[in-house]
């Protein structure tokens, strides 16, 4: 099964709440994206970060400057401390 985001909500600072197509829902700090620079750099301004939305076609979070994130990355940030998911995160290259 491919992972998709079904709902995304801005919480505060660089935190979002995401609901995934596997039924899991969780909060995630997305600030590590700023290490990548590039298209994510403008999102350091919280007012720009807060303009996130769900792209229903891509089924992931996007911003007005065309930045987007893989649903797996958001999932990892939301559930990275759950022991039962560590193997999956290794397969995805996040651990």
NUTIPA-509620 format. One record per residue (C-alpha): residue number from 1; residue in three letters; x, y, z. Coordinates in steps of 0.05 Angstrom, whole numbers. Each point is the difference from the previous one (the first is absolute). Layout:
<recs>
+-----+-----+--------+--------+--------+
|   n | res |     c1 |     c2 |     c3 |
+-----+-----+--------+--------+--------+
| NUM | ALA |      X |      Y |      Z |
...
+-----+-----+--------+--------+--------+
</recs>
This chain:
<recs>
+-----+-----+--------+--------+--------+
|   n | res |     c1 |     c2 |     c3 |
+-----+-----+--------+--------+--------+
|   1 | UNK |      0 |      0 |      0 |
|   2 | UNK |     25 |     69 |    -18 |
|   3 | UNK |     -1 |     51 |     56 |
|   4 | UNK |    -40 |     63 |    -12 |
|   5 | UNK |    -21 |     59 |     43 |
|   6 | UNK |    -76 |      8 |      4 |
|   7 | UNK |     -2 |     62 |     46 |
|   8 | UNK |     52 |     51 |     20 |
|   9 | UNK |     -7 |     55 |     51 |
|  10 | UNK |     48 |     55 |     21 |
|  11 | UNK |      9 |     -1 |     76 |
|  12 | UNK |     54 |     50 |     20 |
|  13 | UNK |     72 |     20 |    -17 |
|  14 | UNK |     22 |    -57 |    -47 |
|  15 | UNK |    -48 |    -53 |     25 |
|  16 | UNK |    -56 |    -33 |    -39 |
|  17 | UNK |    -51 |    -53 |     15 |
|  18 | UNK |     -8 |    -51 |    -55 |
|  19 | UNK |    -51 |    -55 |    -11 |
|  20 | UNK |     24 |    -56 |    -45 |
|  21 | UNK |    -37 |    -50 |    -44 |
|  22 | UNK |     20 |    -57 |     47 |
|  23 | UNK |    -42 |     33 |     55 |
|  24 | UNK |     58 |     27 |     42 |
|  25 | UNK |     -2 |     72 |     22 |
|  26 | UNK |     56 |     38 |     33 |
|  27 | UNK |     37 |     65 |     10 |
|  28 | UNK |     66 |     13 |    -33 |
|  29 | UNK |     54 |     52 |      6 |
|  30 | UNK |     20 |     14 |    -72 |
|  31 | UNK |     57 |     49 |     16 |
|  32 | UNK |     55 |    -49 |    -21 |
|  33 | UNK |    -17 |     17 |    -73 |
|  34 | UNK |     36 |     66 |      8 |
|  35 | UNK |     67 |    -37 |      0 |
|  36 | UNK |    -14 |    -16 |    -73 |
|  37 | UNK |     -5 |     74 |    -20 |
|  38 | UNK |    -23 |     12 |    -71 |
|  39 | UNK |    -76 |      3 |     -8 |
|  40 | UNK |     -9 |     -9 |     75 |
|  41 | UNK |     40 |     62 |     20 |
|  42 | UNK |    -59 |     49 |     -8 |
|  43 | UNK |    -41 |    -44 |     46 |
|  44 | UNK |     44 |     20 |     59 |
|  45 | UNK |    -45 |     61 |      4 |
|  46 | UNK |    -57 |    -28 |     42 |
|  47 | UNK |    -52 |     40 |    -38 |
|  48 | UNK |     21 |    -37 |    -64 |
|  49 | UNK |      5 |    -67 |     34 |
|  50 | UNK |    -71 |      9 |     27 |
|  51 | UNK |    -27 |      4 |    -72 |
|  52 | UNK |      6 |    -75 |     -8 |
|  53 | UNK |    -56 |    -39 |    -31 |
|  54 | UNK |    -18 |    -70 |    -23 |
|  55 | UNK |      9 |    -13 |    -74 |
|  56 | UNK |    -56 |    -49 |    -13 |
|  57 | UNK |     32 |    -25 |    -65 |
|  58 | UNK |     69 |    -12 |     31 |
|  59 | UNK |    -31 |    -19 |     67 |
|  60 | UNK |     54 |     36 |     39 |
|  61 | UNK |     15 |     67 |     32 |
|  62 | UNK |     20 |     58 |    -46 |
|  63 | UNK |     14 |     74 |      6 |
|  64 | UNK |    -14 |     60 |    -44 |
|  65 | UNK |     72 |      2 |    -25 |
|  66 | UNK |     -8 |    -71 |    -30 |
|  67 | UNK |     38 |    -34 |     57 |
|  68 | UNK |    -28 |    -68 |     19 |
|  69 | UNK |     19 |    -58 |     45 |
|  70 | UNK |     -4 |    -74 |     -9 |
|  71 | UNK |    -55 |    -29 |     44 |
|  72 | UNK |     52 |    -50 |     27 |
|  73 | UNK |     42 |     58 |     26 |
|  74 | UNK |    -59 |     30 |     38 |
|  75 | UNK |    -18 |    -69 |     26 |
|  76 | UNK |     72 |    -10 |     24 |
|  77 | UNK |      0 |     67 |     36 |
|  78 | UNK |    -66 |    -16 |     33 |
|  79 | UNK |     16 |    -71 |     23 |
|  80 | UNK |     76 |     -4 |      2 |
|  81 | UNK |      0 |    -22 |     73 |
|  82 | UNK |    -47 |    -60 |    -11 |
|  83 | UNK |     43 |    -62 |      6 |
|  84 | UNK |    -45 |    -43 |    -44 |
|  85 | UNK |     11 |     47 |    -59 |
|  86 | UNK |     76 |      2 |      2 |
|  87 | UNK |      9 |    -54 |    -53 |
|  88 | UNK |    -45 |     37 |    -48 |
|  89 | UNK |     38 |     65 |     13 |
|  90 | UNK |     66 |    -37 |    -15 |
|  91 | UNK |    -29 |    -25 |    -66 |
|  92 | UNK |    -19 |     71 |    -18 |
|  93 | UNK |     70 |     25 |     19 |
|  94 | UNK |    -21 |     44 |     58 |
|  95 | UNK |     37 |    -39 |     54 |
+-----+-----+--------+--------+--------+
</recs>
